[in-house]
Amino acid sequence: MKRFVASLIALPMSSLALAASPGQSMSIDLPTHIPHPCIAVQVNGARILLSEDELKTIRDGGKQNFQNEDERLAWIASGRASMILNEKTAPQDETGCALARWDSKQPKTLEAAYLIGHMLESRKAIVIRDGRHLPETRIDRMDINNEVLGMRMYRLDDGHAILSMTTFVR
């Protein structure tokens, strides 16, 4: 079973989409003002800019001794924000944001992607496509589900997926 799931995860996004039932899709209008200080995360074909102050607020908002589901989710988000903040490096990109080390094959990176997705959906992140200087004004979120695996993708207006994550495995 593990080998089967691993082969599904290794499929190109287009192959997975063809094998999956149509999922939900939504457009997300993004802010275009770059917050400073900020952290730039290089993803597949774009940089996602995150407010460093917002990440610190999220990091400081979680406590390990949670009493309810909201506190548990805040504790999880806190750890994810810490992961991103810990990857901050001294060099800055052309927007003035500190760069974050980002390796999409590392478990901590995959974990932090869920917070980045949440920040995109909450309109607390900015996307700048590689080779461009102006922020994107809109991205699409697409959920793709089949009987074994669920995926969430964040795509540019031309359909190019910049960030994806597994939402469930059966």
ZADO-1210 file (C-alpha; in nm, 4 decimals, padded with zeros to 6 digits):
<atoms>
<atom x="00.0000" y="00.0000" z="00.0000" code="MET" pos="1"/>
<atom x="00.2808" y="00.2451" z="00.0883" code="LYS" pos="2"/>
<atom x="00.4438" y="00.1835" z="-00.2478" code="ARG" pos="3"/>
<atom x="00.1114" y="00.2521" z="-00.4254" code="PHE" pos="4"/>
<atom x="00.0613" y="00.5803" z="-00.2370" code="VAL" pos="5"/>
<atom x="00.4223" y="00.6810" z="-00.3064" code="ALA" pos="6"/>
<atom x="00.3666" y="00.6190" z="-00.6778" code="SER" pos="7"/>
<atom x="00.0571" y="00.8415" z="-00.6691" code="LEU" pos="8"/>
<atom x="00.2480" y="01.1204" z="-00.4999" code="ILE" pos="9"/>
<atom x="00.5218" y="01.0954" z="-00.7632" code="ALA" pos="10"/>
<atom x="00.2733" y="01.1420" z="-01.0494" code="LEU" pos="11"/>
<atom x="00.2870" y="01.4729" z="-01.2316" code="PRO" pos="12"/>
<atom x="00.0060" y="01.7075" z="-01.1322" code="MET" pos="13"/>
<atom x="-00.1609" y="01.6760" z="-01.4728" code="SER" pos="14"/>
<atom x="-00.1729" y="01.2944" z="-01.4453" code="SER" pos="15"/>
<atom x="-00.3249" y="01.3122" z="-01.1009" code="LEU" pos="16"/>
<atom x="-00.5850" y="01.5617" z="-01.2177" code="ALA" pos="17"/>
<atom x="-00.6948" y="01.3314" z="-01.4988" code="LEU" pos="18"/>
<atom x="-00.7397" y="01.0386" z="-01.2610" code="ALA" pos="19"/>
<atom x="-00.9260" y="01.2374" z="-00.9972" code="ALA" pos="20"/>
<atom x="-01.2814" y="01.3487" z="-00.9584" code="SER" pos="21"/>
<atom x="-01.3370" y="01.7192" z="-01.0026" code="PRO" pos="22"/>
<atom x="-01.2791" y="01.8996" z="-00.6790" code="GLY" pos="23"/>
<atom x="-01.3600" y="02.2403" z="-00.5490" code="GLN" pos="24"/>
<atom x="-01.1949" y="02.5471" z="-00.6917" code="SER" pos="25"/>
<atom x="-01.1905" y="02.9048" z="-00.5739" code="MET" pos="26"/>
<atom x="-01.0222" y="03.2278" z="-00.6744" code="SER" pos="27"/>
<atom x="-00.8304" y="03.4239" z="-00.4140" code="ILE" pos="28"/>
<atom x="-00.7805" y="03.7985" z="-00.4551" code="ASP" pos="29"/>
<atom x="-00.4391" y="03.8826" z="-00.3150" code="LEU" pos="30"/>
<atom x="-00.3049" y="04.2013" z="-00.1604" code="PRO" pos="31"/>
<atom x="-00.0382" y="04.3797" z="-00.3620" code="THR" pos="32"/>
<atom x="00.1273" y="04.5906" z="-00.0889" code="HIS" pos="33"/>
<atom x="00.4478" y="04.4259" z="00.0314" code="ILE" pos="34"/>
<atom x="00.4712" y="04.4270" z="00.4116" code="PRO" pos="35"/>
<atom x="00.8114" y="04.4968" z="00.5667" code="HIS" pos="36"/>
<atom x="00.9833" y="04.3233" z="00.7286" code="PRO" pos="37"/>
<atom x="00.8974" y="04.0197" z="00.5177" code="CYS" pos="38"/>
<atom x="01.0220" y="03.6738" z="00.4298" code="ILE" pos="39"/>
<atom x="01.0276" y="03.5453" z="00.0699" code="ALA" pos="40"/>
<atom x="00.9700" y="03.1750" z="00.0140" code="VAL" pos="41"/>
<atom x="01.0752" y="03.0532" z="-00.3320" code="GLN" pos="42"/>
<atom x="00.8242" y="02.7969" z="-00.4565" code="VAL" pos="43"/>
<atom x="00.7606" y="02.6452" z="-00.7996" code="ASN" pos="44"/>
<atom x="00.7878" y="02.9415" z="-01.0372" code="GLY" pos="45"/>
<atom x="00.7133" y="03.2194" z="-00.7896" code="ALA" pos="46"/>
<atom x="00.8033" y="03.3776" z="-00.4579" code="ARG" pos="47"/>
<atom x="00.5491" y="03.3971" z="-00.1792" code="ILE" pos="48"/>
<atom x="00.6069" y="03.6972" z="00.0469" code="LEU" pos="49"/>
<atom x="00.4986" y="03.6664" z="00.4084" code="LEU" pos="50"/>
<atom x="00.4902" y="03.9350" z="00.6758" code="SER" pos="51"/>
<atom x="00.7556" y="03.8564" z="00.9345" code="GLU" pos="52"/>
<atom x="00.5444" y="04.0318" z="01.1999" code="ASP" pos="53"/>
<atom x="00.2417" y="03.8163" z="01.1101" code="GLU" pos="54"/>
<atom x="00.4545" y="03.5008" z="01.1329" code="LEU" pos="55"/>
<atom x="00.5805" y="03.6083" z="01.4770" code="LYS" pos="56"/>
<atom x="00.2236" y="03.6751" z="01.5916" code="THR" pos="57"/>
<atom x="00.1199" y="03.3269" z="01.4772" code="ILE" pos="58"/>
<atom x="00.4285" y="03.1727" z="01.6388" code="ARG" pos="59"/>
<atom x="00.3592" y="03.3459" z="01.9693" code="ASP" pos="60"/>
<atom x="-00.0136" y="03.2633" z="01.9624" code="GLY" pos="61"/>
<atom x="00.0126" y="02.8903" z="02.0191" code="GLY" pos="62"/>
<atom x="00.0464" y="02.7148" z="02.3513" code="LYS" pos="63"/>
<atom x="00.1215" y="02.3492" z="02.4029" code="GLN" pos="64"/>
<atom x="-00.1375" y="02.3011" z="02.6784" code="ASN" pos="65"/>
<atom x="-00.4383" y="02.3550" z="02.4538" code="PHE" pos="66"/>
<atom x="-00.7909" y="02.3147" z="02.5904" code="GLN" pos="67"/>
<atom x="-00.9981" y="02.3077" z="02.2717" code="ASN" pos="68"/>
<atom x="-00.9731" y="02.2613" z="01.8946" code="GLU" pos="69"/>
<atom x="-00.9038" y="02.6288" z="01.8200" code="ASP" pos="70"/>
<atom x="-00.6132" y="02.6296" z="02.0655" code="GLU" pos="71"/>
<atom x="-00.4830" y="02.3016" z="01.9208" code="ARG" pos="72"/>
<atom x="-00.4862" y="02.4476" z="01.5680" code="LEU" pos="73"/>
<atom x="-00.3138" y="02.7655" z="01.6946" code="ALA" pos="74"/>
<atom x="-00.0430" y="02.5454" z="01.8515" code="TRP" pos="75"/>
<atom x="00.0097" y="02.3620" z="01.5183" code="ILE" pos="76"/>
<atom x="00.0224" y="02.6929" z="01.3272" code="ALA" pos="77"/>
<atom x="00.2707" y="02.8234" z="01.5840" code="SER" pos="78"/>
<atom x="00.5121" y="02.5401" z="01.5060" code="GLY" pos="79"/>
<atom x="00.4729" y="02.5962" z="01.1326" code="ARG" pos="80"/>
<atom x="00.5415" y="02.9699" z="01.1675" code="ALA" pos="81"/>
<atom x="00.8531" y="02.8873" z="01.3731" code="SER" pos="82"/>
<atom x="00.9743" y="02.6591" z="01.0935" code="MET" pos="83"/>
<atom x="00.9496" y="02.9415" z="00.8387" code="ILE" pos="84"/>
<atom x="01.1082" y="03.1994" z="01.0706" code="LEU" pos="85"/>
<atom x="01.3958" y="02.9606" z="01.1477" code="ASN" pos="86"/>
<atom x="01.4738" y="02.9297" z="00.7751" code="GLU" pos="87"/>
<atom x="01.5185" y="03.3056" z="00.7296" code="LYS" pos="88"/>
<atom x="01.8563" y="03.4028" z="00.5831" code="THR" pos="89"/>
<atom x="02.0429" y="03.7344" z="00.5742" code="ALA" pos="90"/>
<atom x="02.0332" y="03.8014" z="00.1985" code="PRO" pos="91"/>
<atom x="01.7336" y="03.9921" z="00.0685" code="GLN" pos="92"/>
<atom x="01.5566" y="03.9640" z="-00.2660" code="ASP" pos="93"/>
<atom x="01.4776" y="04.2648" z="-00.4873" code="GLU" pos="94"/>
<atom x="01.1602" y="04.3378" z="-00.2871" code="THR" pos="95"/>
<atom x="01.3638" y="04.3822" z="00.0320" code="GLY" pos="96"/>
<atom x="01.2380" y="04.0568" z="00.1859" code="CYS" pos="97"/>
<atom x="01.4711" y="03.8169" z="00.3641" code="ALA" pos="98"/>
<atom x="01.4989" y="03.4863" z="00.1812" code="LEU" pos="99"/>
<atom x="01.3903" y="03.1618" z="00.3445" code="ALA" pos="100"/>
<atom x="01.5641" y="02.8323" z="00.2719" code="ARG" pos="101"/>
<atom x="01.2987" y="02.6147" z="00.1104" code="TRP" pos="102"/>
<atom x="01.3436" y="02.2546" z="00.0006" code="ASP" pos="103"/>
<atom x="01.0153" y="02.1033" z="-00.1124" code="SER" pos="104"/>
<atom x="01.1452" y="01.7531" z="-00.0331" code="LYS" pos="105"/>
<atom x="01.2071" y="01.8231" z="00.3357" code="GLN" pos="106"/>
<atom x="00.9314" y="01.7192" z="00.5811" code="PRO" pos="107"/>
<atom x="00.9481" y="02.0512" z="00.7688" code="LYS" pos="108"/>
<atom x="00.8989" y="02.2383" z="00.4414" code="THR" pos="109"/>
<atom x="00.5991" y="02.0244" z="00.3529" code="LEU" pos="110"/>
<atom x="00.4567" y="02.0915" z="00.6997" code="GLU" pos="111"/>
<atom x="00.5088" y="02.4679" z="00.6701" code="ALA" pos="112"/>
<atom x="00.3336" y="02.4693" z="00.3302" code="ALA" pos="113"/>
<atom x="-00.0007" y="02.4257" z="00.5080" code="TYR" pos="114"/>
<atom x="00.0489" y="02.7558" z="00.6907" code="LEU" pos="115"/>
<atom x="00.1526" y="02.9287" z="00.3678" code="ILE" pos="116"/>
<atom x="-00.1635" y="02.7970" z="00.2022" code="GLY" pos="117"/>
<atom x="-00.3705" y="02.9286" z="00.4920" code="HIS" pos="118"/>
<atom x="-00.2015" y="03.2679" z="00.4659" code="MET" pos="119"/>
<atom x="-00.2730" y="03.2783" z="00.0914" code="LEU" pos="120"/>
<atom x="-00.6397" y="03.2000" z="00.1553" code="GLU" pos="121"/>
<atom x="-00.6535" y="03.4601" z="00.4339" code="SER" pos="122"/>
<atom x="-00.5061" y="03.7224" z="00.1985" code="ARG" pos="123"/>
<atom x="-00.1964" y="03.7552" z="00.4188" code="LYS" pos="124"/>
<atom x="00.0562" y="03.6596" z="00.1520" code="ALA" pos="125"/>
<atom x="00.1760" y="03.8109" z="-00.1735" code="ILE" pos="126"/>
<atom x="00.2797" y="03.6161" z="-00.4839" code="VAL" pos="127"/>
<atom x="00.5360" y="03.7399" z="-00.7354" code="ILE" pos="128"/>
<atom x="00.5902" y="03.5223" z="-01.0400" code="ARG" pos="129"/>
<atom x="00.9532" y="03.4502" z="-01.1348" code="ASP" pos="130"/>
<atom x="01.0776" y="03.7030" z="-01.3888" code="GLY" pos="131"/>
<atom x="00.8217" y="03.9652" z="-01.2910" code="ARG" pos="132"/>
<atom x="00.8352" y="04.2550" z="-01.0483" code="HIS" pos="133"/>
<atom x="00.4683" y="04.3220" z="-00.9747" code="LEU" pos="134"/>
<atom x="00.2631" y="04.1018" z="-00.7427" code="PRO" pos="135"/>
<atom x="-00.0098" y="03.8767" z="-00.8798" code="GLU" pos="136"/>
<atom x="-00.3574" y="04.0063" z="-00.8003" code="THR" pos="137"/>
<atom x="-00.5255" y="03.6661" z="-00.7985" code="ARG" pos="138"/>
<atom x="-00.4488" y="03.2972" z="-00.7685" code="ILE" pos="139"/>
<atom x="-00.6698" y="02.9889" z="-00.7768" code="ASP" pos="140"/>
<atom x="-00.6958" y="02.7153" z="-00.5182" code="ARG" pos="141"/>
<atom x="-00.7958" y="02.3770" z="-00.6544" code="MET" pos="142"/>
<atom x="-00.8777" y="02.0656" z="-00.4551" code="ASP" pos="143"/>
<atom x="-00.8320" y="01.7371" z="-00.6401" code="ILE" pos="144"/>
<atom x="-00.9608" y="01.4172" z="-00.4850" code="ASN" pos="145"/>
<atom x="-00.9653" y="01.0560" z="-00.5894" code="ASN" pos="146"/>
<atom x="-01.0395" y="00.7433" z="-00.3912" code="GLU" pos="147"/>
<atom x="-00.6919" y="00.7223" z="-00.2417" code="VAL" pos="148"/>
<atom x="-00.5457" y="01.0711" z="-00.2276" code="LEU" pos="149"/>
<atom x="-00.6502" y="01.4337" z="-00.1900" code="GLY" pos="150"/>
<atom x="-00.4391" y="01.7264" z="-00.3079" code="MET" pos="151"/>
<atom x="-00.4667" y="02.1035" z="-00.2808" code="ARG" pos="152"/>
<atom x="-00.2931" y="02.3214" z="-00.5390" code="MET" pos="153"/>
<atom x="-00.2443" y="02.6949" z="-00.5553" code="TYR" pos="154"/>
<atom x="-00.2168" y="02.8036" z="-00.9179" code="ARG" pos="155"/>
<atom x="-00.1344" y="03.1161" z="-01.1127" code="LEU" pos="156"/>
<atom x="-00.3842" y="03.2501" z="-01.3649" code="ASP" pos="157"/>
<atom x="-00.2247" y="03.0429" z="-01.6433" code="ASP" pos="158"/>
<atom x="-00.2841" y="02.7210" z="-01.4438" code="GLY" pos="159"/>
<atom x="00.0786" y="02.6785" z="-01.3299" code="HIS" pos="160"/>
<atom x="00.0831" y="02.5210" z="-00.9807" code="ALA" pos="161"/>
<atom x="00.3160" y="02.7102" z="-00.7464" code="ILE" pos="162"/>
<atom x="00.2374" y="02.5227" z="-00.4245" code="LEU" pos="163"/>
<atom x="00.0700" y="02.1890" z="-00.3569" code="SER" pos="164"/>
<atom x="00.0080" y="01.9664" z="-00.0612" code="MET" pos="165"/>
<atom x="-00.1574" y="01.6399" z="00.0301" code="THR" pos="166"/>
<atom x="-00.4867" y="01.6850" z="00.2130" code="THR" pos="167"/>
<atom x="-00.5612" y="01.3175" z="00.2818" code="PHE" pos="168"/>
<atom x="-00.4406" y="00.9637" z="00.2123" code="VAL" pos="169"/>
<atom x="-00.6698" y="00.6642" z="00.2584" code="ARG" pos="170"/>
</atoms>
